[in-house]
Amino acid sequence: PVTTYYFDNDADGFGDINMPLDTCLSNPPVNFVRNADDCVDNNNAINPSVIELCDAIDNDCDGIINDGLTRFTYYMDFDQDGFGEALNFIDTCLVIPPVGFVIDNTDCDDSNDLIYPGAEEVPDNDIDEDCNGIDLFVESKVFPNPCIEQFTLHFNYQGLISIRIYNTSGQLVYDKWTQLSDNRYVVNTSNFARGIYILRVEDGNERELFTTPIVKTFL
């Protein structure tokens, strides 16, 4: 009977389907094997018996590149401050991040290497340098003032505070206790009459922390 053998150019025990040999020999001749399972017959590191590597090559000849490997997510670090951007990432089998990518994804401005978690804050510049969602400020202020529908109390304090607003007759028109956690609080003034008011902020022991006039106006 005729048997088909396949040339094994790289001597890895797996032959090339494109190089068959039909012969009556019962055993394969030198450099030939019984199977045609090699997908790259000039590299003995590529054949069905090897372990898949993370190298963009189908090492085990199963038709899939980099299959069965642990995947990692890395994030673009455009400003090279060591902190990446959450929305710009790659999924890869590489154990070490490629150049320009990092494991971290907590940068809030990846175009500025002075802005990242833990960076030194510059007060009162309307920039959140340390990415904690709060701009550090020293000055306590109310804005906008005059206000129409609402104003924001910007106050450098952490903890329980009382926010009280009085009209010019001394009547209390707003009284609110709140836990200040992000250094700001928004007061709705839509039902306030037009005029001048006094805002008073006190701590949990009702000690005065801040007092300022506010003006309610209309469009």
C-alpha positions, -999 to 999 in steps of 0.1 A, spaced: 0 0 0 10 36 -5 16 57 25 19 95 26 46 111 47 54 148 52 86 167 51 98 179 85 122 207 77 128 219 112 130 184 127 104 190 154 84 159 147 57 177 128 54 178 90 45 203 64 12 196 47 24 213 15 54 188 12 39 153 10 57 121 -1 37 91 -13 57 59 -10 54 22 -5 78 24 25 63 13 57 84 37 77 90 74 69 123 82 53 148 106 68 134 141 74 98 129 69 71 122 95 36 106 94 17 138 104 12 172 86 4 192 118 31 218 116 20 254 107 55 268 104 80 242 93 111 263 94 109 269 132 111 240 156 97 263 184 64 264 166 43 232 165 13 216 183 33 204 212 47 238 225 32 261 250 16 293 237 37 324 243 28 361 244 46 370 212 18 376 186 27 342 170 5 311 169 31 290 187 9 259 192 -6 258 157 -42 259 168 -50 289 146 -53 314 174 -26 339 185 -19 343 222 -48 321 233 -52 307 268 -29 334 284 -36 356 313 -48 390 302 -37 424 316 -51 459 312 -28 488 310 -36 525 307 -21 553 285 2 576 305 4 605 280 20 630 304 44 603 319 36 611 355 30 574 364 -8 576 364 -29 565 335 -62 576 319 -91 552 325 -107 557 291 -75 550 271 -64 514 277 -51 482 260 -59 446 268 -28 424 264 -10 393 276 22 412 283 32 409 319 50 442 319 33 474 306 46 485 272 62 519 268 37 547 275 14 526 295 10 520 332 -11 498 356 -28 528 373 -59 544 358 -66 573 383 -52 603 365 -78 630 361 -58 651 336 -34 630 315 -22 660 296 -6 677 326 22 659 345 16 682 375 -19 668 380 -22 633 394 -34 616 427 -12 628 455 1 658 437 7 690 457 -24 713 456 -22 749 447 -49 767 466 -76 790 451 -66 783 414 -98 763 404 -76 733 395 -78 699 413 -41 690 412 -44 659 434 -75 644 416 -96 641 448 -125 660 432 -120 690 453 -99 721 446 -80 732 477 -88 767 487 -80 790 516 -105 818 509 -141 812 521 -166 825 495 -201 825 482 -207 824 444 -224 837 424 -232 867 445 -256 883 436 -274 850 430 -307 841 412 -317 804 417 -289 792 440 -255 799 453 -225 777 463 -209 781 497 -172 774 493 -158 767 528 -126 751 539 -141 728 566 -147 691 572 -176 681 595 -210 691 608 -220 727 601 -251 749 604 -261 771 575 -284 799 586 -297 828 564 -314 859 579 -332 887 561 -324 923 570 -352 923 596 -333 895 615 -358 868 605 -344 833 600 -354 823 564 -331 793 560 -318 768 586 -299 737 576 -275 713 594 -253 694 570 -221 673 570 -196 692 549 -174 666 532 -163 682 500 -158 718 512 -189 731 494 -226 733 498 -253 745 473 -282 766 487 -314 769 467 -327 805 467 -354 802 441 -381 810 467 -363 838 483 -376 873 478 -353 899 461 -331 916 486 -301 914 509 -295 885 533 -270 875 559 -254 841 557 -240 827 589 -221 794 591 -215 777 625 -198 745 636 -214 716 655 -212 736 687 -229 766 671 -197 786 671 -195 811 643 -172 801 614 -182 825 586 -206 853 580 -212 872 548 -240 892 531 -256 877 500 -278 894 474 -309 877 458 -319 891 425 -338 881 394 -331 880 357 
